[in-house]
Every structure is written in C-alpha cells, then in structure tokens.
Amino acid sequence: MADVEERNPPYNQNPLGPENQPALKDEKMMPVRDGDVPMNAEGITAGEYDALSPYGDGDIKFESGNWSQIMGLPQLVQQKVQQLTNTFVPLIEVAMIELMGDSKSYKRTMGSCAPSFDQQGNMSIGFTFQYTVNSWVGQDISQEAIQHDSVYVLERIKPTGVNISKTEIDTSDGVLTIQGSL
C-alpha cells in the first residue's frame, strides 16, 4: 500500500500560472478548421473572432434573388403583428367598453388573421374580428342606433391607418364584424 501512495501522478498537480503556462501554438489566432476556437481566446473576448467567418465577413449576400427580402421578413411580420396586438385590437376593445359600459357585456367570438403577399412581395395581414353583444339582438332595435354604434367603432379604429373594409352589426345574432387588412 505504501508503494501506491509514493508513486507520482501522471499529471502536474500544480495549477497553470504565468510561470508554468505552455507557449502559444497559434499566435495569429487563426483556427485550424473553420469553426474551431483559436488557442488564444483574446480574439474572442475582443469581439474580433467569428466562428462562421474568422475573417469578419458574417453578412451573407447573393448577387441575385430575393434573399434580402426574406431576411427582412421577420421584422416586417413582427411590426404588423405588433400593430394588430398593441394598437388595433385594443382600440376595438376601448370602443366596445365605451359603448357597452364594461368588458363583460360582450364576447370576443372570433379573431382570424391571414398573411398574404402581392406580386411585388409586399406583405399584408387580412383579418376578421367578431364580437357578440346580446343587447344588439332583436327586431325592434332602431336602424339609427345600430348605425351609430357601428360608426362609433369605425371612428375609434380609423386613426390606426388600417384598411377597414367592413364594420357591420347584425341584429339577428348581435354580432359586430370588423374586416380589413394591414
């Protein structure tokens, strides 16, 4: 047993420091293969090293095609979705609360959105939102009152700049339908 404890381990037990650190093998910090990390991490910490392109060209471009439009698509979709979720639909909700008095007087029946592209590659989102209001159901409701409520909702959502094709109240089932595109 004493023989086992006296043997020297096959590794150096002292931690590496300035006095016993081995010399750098790759002083230019060039990886051996694309994607390999250089021996010296100084280029990484300084922000100069890119695993995809160690020479600093990380922007991929093509001479022809629609690559640049596809690369910009996530930002475009995000902007349009944010306009719907942060501005347009909240304004519909505000108009409904102002008309009905509270948010419990109506139900959000349907919200349908469909992205599409035209021939020039411009993206739009077509939408249909439906709200059901029980107090709008009936045959004895005056046409002027229904017209007023429909125009009121339209006037509240107009400032968003969204193309509204329909703002209609159906008194047979009490449904407000708002259609358009963004």
C-alpha positions in Angstrom: 0.0 0.0 0.0 2.8 2.4 0.8 4.1 1.9 -2.8 0.9 3.2 -4.3 1.0 6.4 -2.3 4.6 7.2 -3.2 4.0 7.0 -7.0 4.0 10.2 -8.9 0.7 11.0 -10.6 0.8 11.1 -14.4 -0.3 14.8 -14.4 1.1 18.0 -13.0 -0.7 18.8 -9.7 0.3 22.5 -9.8 -2.3 24.8 -11.5 -1.1 26.7 -14.6 0.1 30.1 -14.0 2.3 32.7 -15.8 5.5 30.8 -14.8 4.4 27.3 -16.0 2.0 28.0 -18.8 3.0 26.4 -22.2 3.8 28.7 -25.1 1.0 29.5 -27.6 1.0 27.4 -30.7 -1.2 29.7 -32.8 -0.1 33.3 -32.3 -2.1 34.7 -35.2 -5.3 33.2 -33.6 -6.3 31.5 -36.9 -8.3 28.4 -36.4 -7.1 25.2 -38.0 -10.5 24.5 -39.4 -13.5 26.8 -39.9 -15.5 26.8 -36.7 -12.6 25.8 -34.4 -11.8 28.1 -31.5 -8.3 29.5 -31.6 -5.8 28.6 -28.9 -5.6 32.2 -27.7 -9.1 33.4 -26.5 -8.0 37.0 -26.8 -9.6 37.4 -30.2 -12.9 36.1 -28.9 -13.1 38.4 -25.9 -12.2 41.4 -28.0 -15.1 40.6 -30.3 -12.9 40.0 -33.3 -13.4 36.3 -33.8 -16.4 34.9 -35.7 -16.7 31.1 -35.9 -18.6 31.2 -39.2 -16.1 33.6 -40.8 -12.8 34.1 -39.0 -12.0 37.0 -41.3 -15.0 39.0 -40.1 -17.4 38.7 -43.1 -20.6 37.5 -41.4 -23.2 39.1 -43.7 -24.3 36.6 -46.4 -25.3 38.2 -49.7 -26.3 36.8 -53.1 -25.8 38.5 -56.4 -29.4 37.9 -57.5 -32.7 36.6 -56.0 -34.9 37.7 -53.1 -32.6 36.7 -50.2 -32.5 40.2 -48.8 -36.4 40.4 -48.7 -36.7 37.0 -47.0 -34.1 38.2 -44.4 -36.2 41.3 -43.6 -39.4 39.3 -43.4 -39.3 38.6 -39.6 -39.1 42.3 -38.8 -41.9 43.1 -41.2 -44.2 40.4 -39.7 -43.3 41.4 -36.2 -44.2 45.1 -36.9 -47.6 44.2 -38.4 -48.4 41.7 -35.6 -47.5 44.3 -33.0 -49.6 46.9 -34.7 -52.6 44.5 -34.5 -52.0 43.4 -31.0 -50.8 46.6 -29.4 -52.9 49.2 -31.2 -55.7 48.0 -33.4 -57.4 45.3 -31.2 -57.0 47.4 -28.0 -58.8 50.3 -29.8 -61.7 47.9 -30.7 -61.8 46.9 -27.1 -61.9 50.5 -25.9 -64.8 51.3 -28.3 -66.7 48.3 -27.1 -66.2 49.2 -23.4 -67.3 52.8 -24.1 -70.4 51.6 -25.9 -71.4 48.8 -23.5 -70.1 50.2 -20.2 -67.8 47.2 -19.4 -66.0 44.3 -20.9 -68.4 41.7 -19.6 -71.3 43.0 -21.8 -69.8 41.4 -25.0 -68.0 38.3 -26.0 -65.0 38.0 -28.3 -66.4 35.5 -30.7 -63.8 35.3 -33.5 -60.4 36.7 -34.4 -59.0 35.4 -37.6 -55.8 36.7 -39.4 -54.3 35.5 -42.6 -51.0 36.8 -44.0 -50.6 37.2 -47.8 -48.2 38.6 -50.4 -48.8 40.6 -53.5 -46.9 40.4 -56.8 -44.3 42.9 -55.6 -43.6 40.9 -52.5 -45.4 43.3 -50.1 -46.9 41.5 -47.1 -50.4 42.2 -45.7 -52.4 40.6 -43.0 -56.1 40.2 -43.7 -58.3 40.0 -40.6 -61.8 39.4 -39.3 -62.8 40.1 -35.8 -66.3 39.4 -34.4 -67.8 40.5 -31.1 -71.2 39.3 -29.9 -73.4 41.6 -27.9 -76.7 40.2 -26.5 -78.4 43.7 -26.3 -78.0 44.0 -30.1 -80.2 41.0 -30.8 -83.8 41.9 -31.7 -86.2 43.2 -34.3 -87.2 46.3 -32.5 -83.8 48.0 -32.4 -83.7 51.2 -34.4 -81.6 51.3 -37.5 -80.1 54.6 -36.4 -78.9 53.1 -33.1 -77.2 50.3 -34.8 -75.7 52.6 -37.4 -74.5 54.9 -34.6 -72.7 52.0 -32.8 -71.2 50.7 -36.0 -69.9 54.2 -37.0 -68.6 54.8 -33.4 -66.4 51.7 -33.6 -65.2 52.6 -37.0 -64.3 56.1 -35.9 -62.3 54.8 -32.9 -60.2 52.4 -35.0 -59.7 54.7 -38.1 -56.6 56.6 -36.7 -54.6 53.3 -36.9 -54.3 53.7 -40.7 -55.6 50.1 -41.2 -57.7 49.4 -44.3 -61.2 48.7 -43.0 -63.5 47.0 -45.5 -66.4 46.2 -43.2 -67.8 47.3 -39.8 -71.2 45.9 -39.5 -73.7 44.9 -36.8 -76.1 42.0 -37.5 -79.1 42.3 -35.2 -80.3 38.8 -35.9 -77.4 37.4 -33.8 -75.9 40.5 -32.2 -72.6 40.2 -34.0 -70.2 43.1 -34.8 -68.0 42.1 -37.7 -64.8 44.1 -38.4 -62.9 43.1 -41.6 -59.9 44.7 -43.2 -56.2 44.4 -43.9 -53.0 45.8 -42.6 
